[in-house]
Amino acid sequence: MAQFDLIMPKMGESVAEATIIKWLKQPGDTIELDEPVLEIATDKVDSEIPSPVAGILGEILFQEGETILVNAVIAYINTSADAIVSAPVSAPAAVAPVIESATTSTPVAETETDYRSTSGRFYSPLVRNIAKEENVSMEELEKIVGTGKDGRVTKNDILAFIPQRNNSPKPVAAKSQAAAPERIQAPAISVSGGDEIIEMDRMRKLIADHMVMSKAVSPHVTSFIEVDMTSIVQWRDKIKSTFEKREGEKITFTPIIIEAVAKAIKDFPMINVSVDGTSIIKRKNINIGMATALPSGNLIVPVIKNADMMNLVGVTKSVNSLAARARANKLSPDDISGGTFTVTNVGSFGNVMGTPIINQPQVAIMAVGVIKKKPAVIETPQGDVIAIRHLMFCSLSYDHRVVDGSLGGSFLRRVGDYLESFDPNTAI
């Protein structure tokens, strides 16, 4: 009887662990090739994991709700026709996942009991591995306030704790982008009888952690401009029906804005960077993320890869495809990874402007507001006149560690210039 090890796959760059949401198969169930076996969640996306082989599910090594490192064996599949389930469903006494580390690639074997303290508190393999590298004792781990499920200590929790330890060396710059500030305790909240308590879903918790981390890591500065979108509005009104009949999909203002952003990034490449300790990583590719609202009310940021190499039709196709897959929860890990700059449209909610939070590890994010008709002063050879124009506010939040007001303001103004100089005779 042949046995196949089903491992936790690596779901995109920088993803070191994943949480099992649901087992779609149970021990004894027949599994076809490429048939989904379980659903997992990472800090980037939820995914179904297909089976690389056909057979019968044997032993499940981890249960729903558990967080496992990538490359760890999570179940066994019996690949012979007469395979039977002979092992219980409970987790094994010993599991040997591969621990991914910034300093070593040597596999580290640990057991389930190794991950728990004497008090019974659970610590993931990733947290335990970081603790070992930084010489954090079990006594210190027990004192860390966990923000994860059931009070578990997350990677961000232990990385925030390390710089605060007394009489300990500062963490190596390569392991964290900046020393985390002292943890601030949220105020106690009183609840009255008529109040409703709503538990955050998993994605909302991740968004909350990511936003707090970004504000702690990057000193945010925001600049604003107002852009005359009249030529673009008139051009879109002229071609949108023809485009929809020809392509079978609509054209919005988003692709035009993304095209202008990509051009401006090529003019100001130092806006397309990340910070690693005291090093600046200048990105070769221009990958623009677009913040997209989900039906649940949460946000996700699919990424248009190499946006500067696409024409307007190509950008439009990518925008529409990613937005549709985001709303249908069909995005892949690659769809939301690798972004170097983000655009968010607060105008879709009727807002005139916003001050967005940087999507780490990027250093800038641009928000566009609603396009409104307003009276504006227009300069003509015959003198100034007042006319009705379609105006839109743009705001740029940027990391003041590496983006000064001159760079941030000049980049934002260049985006506005590209939008205002849009050729109304553009063919598409």
N, C-alpha and C positions, 0 to 999 in steps of 0.2 A: 504494500500500500504506500503510494508516494504521497508526500506531504509538502505543500507549498506554503512558504511564509508570506503572509500578507503584511506589508509594511506601511507605516504612515508616510505618504509621499511628501515631497517638498513642494509646497504650493506657492511658488514665486520667490523672488529674491528677498532676503532678509527675514523670511518666515522660518522660525526655528521650532515652533510647536503648534499644535492644533488641538481643539477640543472636540470630542465625539458628541454630536448632537443626538443621533438616532441610528441604531442598527436596523437596516432594512431587511436583513436576513438573520435567522437564528440557527444555532447548531442543528444539523440534520437537514437543513434546507438545501435544495439543489441550486447551483449557481451556474449560469451560462457565461460564456466568454463576454467580457465587457459589460456584464450586468451590474448595476449599482449594488454595493454591499452595505454601505453606511453613508451617513451624512456627517461632514465635519465642518467646523468653523475655525477660521483664523482671525487675526486682527485685521485682515484685509477683505475676506470674502467667504461666503458659505459655498460648499461644493459637495457633490456626490462623488464617491470613490468607486470606480468600476473594478471588477475583478480581472486581473491579467490572464487568468486561466479558468477553465470550466471544471467543476467538481462539486463536492459537498462540503459545506461549512462545518469545520470540526470544532475547534476550541476558540472561544472569544477570550482575549487576554485583558481587555479593558472594558469598562462599563460606560454607559452614557453619562456625560457630565465630566468625565476625566480628561485632563490635559496631558498630551503625550508629545515627546520630541519627535521630529521628523526622523525617518529611517528606523524607528523602533518597530519591532514585530508586534502587530496588534491582534492577529488571529491566524489560525491555521486552516488551510483548505486541503481536503483529501481529494486527490485527483484520480484515484482509481474508481472504476465503476461500482465496486462492491464496498466502497468506503462506508464506515459507520462512525457515529459519534461515541467515543468511549471516554471522553474527559468531561468533567463538570464545566459549567459556564463560568464559574468564579475565576478571578484573576489568579495567575500562577504565583508560586512562592518567589520566583526570581524571573526578572525580565532584564534584557541587556540592550537598552537603546543606545544609539550613537549620540554622544553629547557633542554638539557643535560649539566650538569656542573660538574666540578671536585670536587666541594665542596658540592653540594646538588642534590638530586634526586626529589625535589618537582617540579611538573609541573608549568610552568609560563605562564599565558595567556596574549597575547598581540594582538593588532589589527594592520591591515595593515597601518593605518595612524600613529600608534605609531612608525613604523619603518622608517618614513621619517622625515627629519628635516624641519624647516620652509622654507628653501631654496629649498625644493623638492628633496634633495639628498637621495638616498635609502641606508638604513643600514639593513643588514640581521638580523634575530633574534639572531643568534649566536654572531654577533658583538655587538648588543645592550646588550646582556646578559653579555658579558665580560666587557663592559663599565660600567654596573651597579655594577658588583662585584668589579671593580677597581676604582669606583667613578670618571670615566672619564665623564666630562660634555659634553653637546651637542656642546658647543662652541669649546671645544678641538677636538671633533670628526670632526667638520667642517674643521679643519686645517690640518688633516691628509691627506697626499698624497696617494690616493688609487691606487693600482696596478691591481685591478680586472676589470671586464667588465664595460665599460662606466665610468671608474674612481672610481668604487665602492671600499670601504674599506674592505679588506679581514681580515680573522683571523690573518694571519701573519703580516699584516700592523699594527693592533692595538696592537698585542703583542710586535712588535718592537718599538712602540711609548711609551708604558707604562714605560720602564726603563728610558726614556729621560725626563720625566716630572719633572719639578722643584718642590721641596718641597713635594715630594710624596714618600711613602715607596716603597722599592724595591719589585718586585713581589715574591710571595712565590715560593720556589725552585720547589715544586711539579707541578707548573703550566707551567714551561718552563725549558728547559734543560740548557739554559745559557742565560745570559743577552744579548740581541741583540745589536749590535753595532749601532752607529749613522748612520742614513740613508744617503746614498751617492746619490746625484743627478747625473743622467747620463748627459753627455755633449750634448749640442744642435747639431743637425745634419742638415747640409745644403743639399738640394735636388736640383739637376739640372734637366733640361727638359727631358733628356734621361733616367733618373733613373726610375726603376720600384719599386713601393711600394707594398709589400706583407704582408698582415695581418697574424700574427701568428694564427694557429688554436688553439683550446682549449687545446689539449694535449701538444703542444709546449710551451704554456704559463705556464702550470703546471710544466713541466720539467724545464723551466727557473727559476721559483720561487724556486723549490726544490733544484736546483744546487746552487743558490745564498745563500739560507738558509744554506746548508750544509757547504759551505766554510766559512760562518760567524760563525757557531756554532763550527766547529771542526778545530783545527790547523792541517793541513795535512802534513804528512811526507811520502815519498815514498822510498822503498828499491827495489833493482833489483837483480836477479840471472839469470844465463843461465843454461838451463837444457838439458841434452843429452836424446833425445826422440827416439833414434835409435831402441831400443828393442820394444818400443810401435808401431812405424811405421811399422816395419817388421811383428810384430804380427797381426796388423790390416790388412795389405796387405794379410796375409795368411788366415784369417778367414772371411773377410768381405763378400765374395760371398756366402759362406755357411750360414752365419748368415742371410743375406738378403733373401735367398731362404727359410730358415726355419721359420723366424719370419715375413717376409713380410715387413721389414723396414731396413734402413741402420744403421750402427754403426759408429759414428764419434769419434773424440778424446775427445769431451766434457764430456761424461760420465766417461771416465778414469780419466780426470783431477778432476772432481767433487768427484769421489771416493777418490782420493789422498787428496783433501782438507778436506773431512769429517774425514779421519783418522788423519790428522794433527791437526784438531780442537779438537779431543778427547785427543791428547797429550798436546795441549796448550789451555785449555778451557777459559782462560781469553781473548782470541781473539774473543770469542763468547758472547759478552756482549753489554749492552747499558748503557748510562749515563743519569741519572735523577737528575739534580741539582748536589748535591755532593754525590749522591748515585750511586753505580755501580750495575746494574741488571745482574746477571750471568744467561744466558739462559740455561734451561734444555735440550731443543730440538735443534738439529742441522738442521736448515732449510736453504738450500742454494738456493739463487736466481741466475738466469742466465739472464743477460741482453740480450734482443732479439730485433733485428732491425725489424721494421714493414715496409710494402711496402710504407707507407707514408713518410718514413725517420725518424719517431719518434722511441723512444725506450720504451720498457716495460720490467718489470722484473718479470716473473713468478717464483714460488718458489717450489722447490723439498722438501717436508716435510719429516723430519726424514731420511735424506739421509744416515746417518751412519748405519741405520738398513736394507738397501737394498743391494742386491748383484749387480754385474755389469749389469746383464740383467735387473734387476728392475730399476736401475738408467737410463739405456738406454731407456727403455719404457717410463719412466716419462719425460725424456728430449725430446724425439721425439713427445710425445703427447702434451706437453706444447708448444713446438715451433710451431707445426701445428695449434693449437688452437689460438695461439697469432697472427699468420699471417692471420687467418680467422676471427679475432676479436670475438672469441668465448670463451674467458677466463671469468671465474666467479670471483667475489670478493675474494673468498677463495683461488683461484689460485695465486693471487698476494699479499697476506697478510701473515704476520708472519715470513718473512725472517729474518735470524740472521747473514748472511754473503752472499756476492755477488761475482760472478765470471763473468767477461766480456771478450769476445774474440775479441781483436782488430786485431788479425791475419786474421780473416775472410775478412778484407778489405786490406790485404797485408801489414799491418803495423808490424814492428818488435817489437815495445814496446809502452806502453802508461802509462800515469799517471792519472788513473781514480779518479773521485770524489766520496767520500763515500756516500752510499745510507742510509741516516738517517732513523731510529735511530740506525743503526748499527755503528760499529767503525772501520771496515776494508773492503776493496774490492780488489780483485786480478784480474789483467789483464794478459792475455796470448797473445803472439805475434805469428807471422807466423813461421811455422817450415821450416827451410832452411838447405840445405846441405852446410857444411863448413868443411874445413880442421881443425882437432883438434889433440892435443897431447894426446896419449893414453899411460898409464903406463902399462907395461907388465912385467912378471918375467924376460924376456930377455932384458928389457930396454925400453925406451920411443920410440914410433913410431908415425908417422903422418898418420892419416886415415881420410876418409870422413865420417862425422857423421851428423845426423839430430839434429840440435840444435834449441832451442826455448827460448826466453827471457820471464821471468815472473816478474811482478812488483806488489808490495803490497802498497797501500795507506792506512794509518792508522791514527787514532785520537790520537795525541800525548798527550792529556789530561790523557789518561788511558793506552795507548799502547806505551811503550818506545822502543827505537831502539833494545834493547836486545830481547824483546818478539817478536816484529815485524820481525826482521831479522831471529831469530831462527825458528819462525813459517814458514816463507817463505822457508827457507833452508830445513825444514822437508818435505814440499810439494815436493820440488825438489828431495829429497832423495827417497820418495815413488815412484815418477815417474821413476826415474833412476833405481830403483830396481825392476821394474815391471817384473814379471815372463813371459818370452816369451812362456812358455808351458801352460799358463792359459787356462782352458777350459771354453767355454761359450755356 
